[in-house]
Amino acid sequence: MRYRAWGRSGLSVSEIGYGAWGIGASSWVGATEDESVRALHRAVDLGVNFIDTARGYGESERIVGRVVRERAGDEVLVATKVPPRNQVWPPPFGLDPAEAFPGEHIRRSLDTSLRLSGLDHFDVLQFHVWSDDWVGRGDWLETIAALKQEGKIRLFGVSVNDHDPDNALALVRSGAVDSVQVIYNIFDQAPAAALLPACEEHGVGVVVRVALDEGGLTGRITADTRFPEDDWRNRYFRGDRPAQVERRVAAICADLGIAPDEMAETALRFVLSSPAVSTVIPGMRTVRNVERNTAVSDGRTLTADQLAVLGKHRWQRNFYA
């Protein structure tokens, strides 16, 4: 496993982190706690030192906390998220920050996360939504500073709203944030235009989520793909999107001269080809997934020619229509 600087924080983070949404039995169907625990332990064995969870991920915080406590001899960094008090994703423009992240709500959510995980602190506390309209407004910044002083958190971050990376530019430039988490993948390359350069310039760490497009960039989604009835991917891949994904992945493979089973590796290498990225957090619910994804951290990034080819495969979609 290779490690990268986490912005200006002084911390080093594994290139491949662990996205722990899928292990909490909140929206993904099929995960079992026993397998999730084995997968988390295997990830730490292989050098993963960053796990991303959230208050809204079902049992994820409890499971992650259990494994981190069992690996007390290993320095494992854990990030969690505070959901907005009003439970609105993403926040509407003009919303007062007191409606989403008042200080007492931040504290209450963090205390709940600490109690359920059994941890005495989190390395990163992230807001689960963000609006640049909140920079300089509300009492959230004072609360974050106090929580750092109290030793309950080390760093502050935000999870940037889906497919809206420029909405965190003012925050990054303000110096008030230590890291941002953002969707960045072969289909959605928008963060490379402004957000990633701004993070490099201002020493802000970058956590990349959805690098595999929720499975779309693994080469395993076809027109005939079906998900369990209660699985949220039925919404993400609704209508004829599985067939669209299959066609687009086939075009990528043809242009690069790779097989479909090389697609996931290529998608992760695409993300790691950006020097602004600190870590990428694919969701990993099995030991097999852990071993496959961590193997990508071998120092090999894509060539300039390969990146140029992938630059032509951007795909703008309306996920909310």
N, C-alpha and C positions, 0 to 999 in steps of 0.2 A: 504494500500500500504506500502511495505517495501522499505527501501532505503539502498544504498551501497556507500562506498567511491569511488570517481572517481580518482583512482590512487593517486598520491601525490598532487593533485590540491587543496585539502581542501574542495571541493564541494561534496555534497551528491546528488545522482541521483536515481530516482525511478527505481526499478528492471525492470518494464515494461515501456519502452519508446514508442514513437509514430513514426513509419516509415511513412513519408508523401509523398513518391513517388507516390502512387496510387491516391492521391487526386488531382493531378495537371493536369489531363487529357493530359498527355504526351504520355504514352505507355499503360496504363491500361484503358480499355473501361468500362464505366458504372458509374463512379463516378459523382455525382452532387455536386455543390458547397454548396447548402443548407444543404445536408446531411453531407458533410465533415465538415462544420462548427459546426453542432450539435455534430458530433462525437468528434471533438477536444475539445469542451466545456465539453462534458461528461467525456472525459479522464482527464481533469484538475480537474473536480469535484471529480473524484475517486483517485486523488493523483498523476497522471502522471505529472512529472515536466521536462521531456526531450522530445523534438521534433526534428527529424532529417529531413532536407530538402536539396535542392541543387539548384544551378543555372540552371541545366539542367532538372528540374522536372516540366516543363510547368508553370502553375499558382500556384504551391505549395508554393513558398516563399511568394507571395502576400496573399494567404489564411491564411497561418500560421501567418504571421505578423498581419493580421487583428484580429485574435483570441487572440494572445498574447497581443496586445494593449487593447483589450476589457477586458482582465483579468489582468489589471495592478496591482491589489492588490495581485496577486499570483506570486511567483517567478518561472517562467517557463524558463528553459534553452533551447536555440535554437542553433542547429548546422546547418551550411550550407556547401556547397562544391564549390570549384573552379574547373571548367573543364579544362583540358589541352588545351593550346592555339592551338596546332596542331590537336585537336579533335581525337586523336588516343587512343583507349582503347584495350588492355593494351599497355603500351609503349614498343617498341622493345628494346632489349638489346643494350646498347651502345649509346642510344639517349642522346644528350646533354640536361641537365636540362633547358637550355635557350630556347629550342624548346617547352617545355611543360609548365614550370612555371617561366618565367622571372618576375622580381619584378613588372614591370609596368602592366603586365597582371593580376597578383594577386590583385593589388590595384584596377584596373578597374573593375574586376569581383566583388570584395567585395563591391565597391561603388554602382554598379548596384543592387546587392542583398539588400543593405541597403535601397536604394531608393524605390525599388519595395515592400519591406516588411514594410517600414515605421518605422523600428527599428533603434535605435541609435548605436547598437553594436550587435555582435553575440558572444555567449558564446564559441563556437568552430568554427574555420575555418579549413576545411579539404581539402586536395588535393584529387581530385576524382580518381586519379590513382597514383601509386607510383613505383619507382625503387630504390633499395638499392644502385645502382650505383651512385645515386645523393648525397649521404651523403658526406658532405664536399665540394660540387661543386655547382657553381651557386650563384646567389644573393638572392635566396628565403629565406634563413635563416635570413639574415639581414632585409629583408622586413617584415617577420613575427615578428621579435623582435620590429621593429618600429611600426607596427600596434598594438601590445600589449601596447607599451608605449603610443600610442595615444589614447588608450581606445576603439578602434574599434573592438577588439577581446580580449577574455580572455585566450583562450587556442588554441593550434595548434594540429591538428590531420591529419591522412591520412586514406583514404579508401583503404584497401589492395586489390590488384588485385584478381579477382575471382579465388578461388581454388589454390592460390599461397601464403600461409601464411608465408613461410620462407623468402619471398622477403622483409619483413619489419624488420627482426631480427637486421640487422646492425643499422637501424634507432632507434629502441627501445633501443639498447645498447649504442647509442651515447648520449642519454640524451636530444636530440633536440626535442622530440615529447611528447605531453601530453596524447594523446589517439590514439588508432587505432580502425578502424571499419573493421570487418572481417566476412566472411561467416563461420558459425559454426552450425552444426546441426547433427542429428542422422546419416544421410548419409555421410556427410563430416565432419569427426572428426579430420582432419589433424592438425588444430591449437593447439590441446591439447598436441602434441608431443614437440613442441619447443616454439611457439609464446606465448601461454598463460603463461607458466612458466617464460619466459623472461619478460613479462609485469608485473607479480607479483614481480619479483626480482627488477625491475627498477622503480616501482611505476607508470606504464603507465595504464591509464584507458582502458577498453575494451568495445566497443559497438558491439554487435552481430547482424548481419543482416541475412536475409534468414533463420531464425530458422525453419520456416515451409516449406522450400524448395519451395517457391513460390506457396504454396497450396498442394504440393505433400505429406506433412506430416500432413494433416488435416483429412485424411480418406474420403475425398469427391471426389478425383480424381479416375475415373474408366476408363476402356477401351473405354467407350462410351462418355467420356467427350469431349465437344467441346467449343471453345471460340469464341467470336465475331471476325469478319474478321480482324480487324485492331489491335487486342490485341496482345501484344508481347509474351504472353504465348503460342501462336501457334508455336512459334519458340522454346521456352524452352521445351515444351511437344510435340515436333514433332515426326513423325513416330509412332512407337509402344510404345513410352515411357509412355503414360497414362496406358497402360496395364501392363507394367513393374512395374510402381509405385503401381498399385493396388495389384499386386502379392506380392511385397515386404512389403507393409503396412499390408497386411493380415498376412504375416509371423511374423511381429513384434507383431501384436495384439495376435496372437496365442501363441507366446513365453511368452508374459507378462500376458496373460489372461485378456486382456482388449477388449472393444468394439471399433469399428472404430470411434465412435463419441467421444472417449476419447483420440484419437491420437494427436490432436492439443495440448491439455493440457500436455500430456506426452512429446511432443517435446519441449515445453517451459520449463518444469521442467528439462529436460535433460540439456539444456543450463544453467539454473540457478543453477544446481548442481555444477558448476565450481566456486570456490571462486575467480578466476581471472576475471570473468565477472562482469562488472559494471552494464550494462543494456542490455536488448534485445529489439529490435525495430520491432515487427511485423507490417506489413502494415495493417492499420485499416481504412476502408472506411465507416463503418456504426456504429451506436450506439451499435447495437447488438454485433459486433465484439469487440468493446471497452470493453463492460461489461464482455464478456466471457474471454478475454485475461487478463484483469486486475485482475480478480478473482484468477488467478494462483499465484499472489504475496501474499501468505499466510504463508510463512515460511517452507512449506513442499517440500523437494527435494526428488529425487529418492534414493532408497536404493542402497547399494553397489552391491547387487545381481541383481537388475534391471539394473544398469549401466553396469554390466558385460554382461548381456544378450544383451543390446543395442550395446555394443562394437563389437558384431559379425555381426551387420547389416550395416556396412560401405558399401558404394556403390560408386566406382570410375567410373565417367562417363566423356566422352569427349563432352563438351557442344558446342564446336566450329566446330565439324566435319560436 
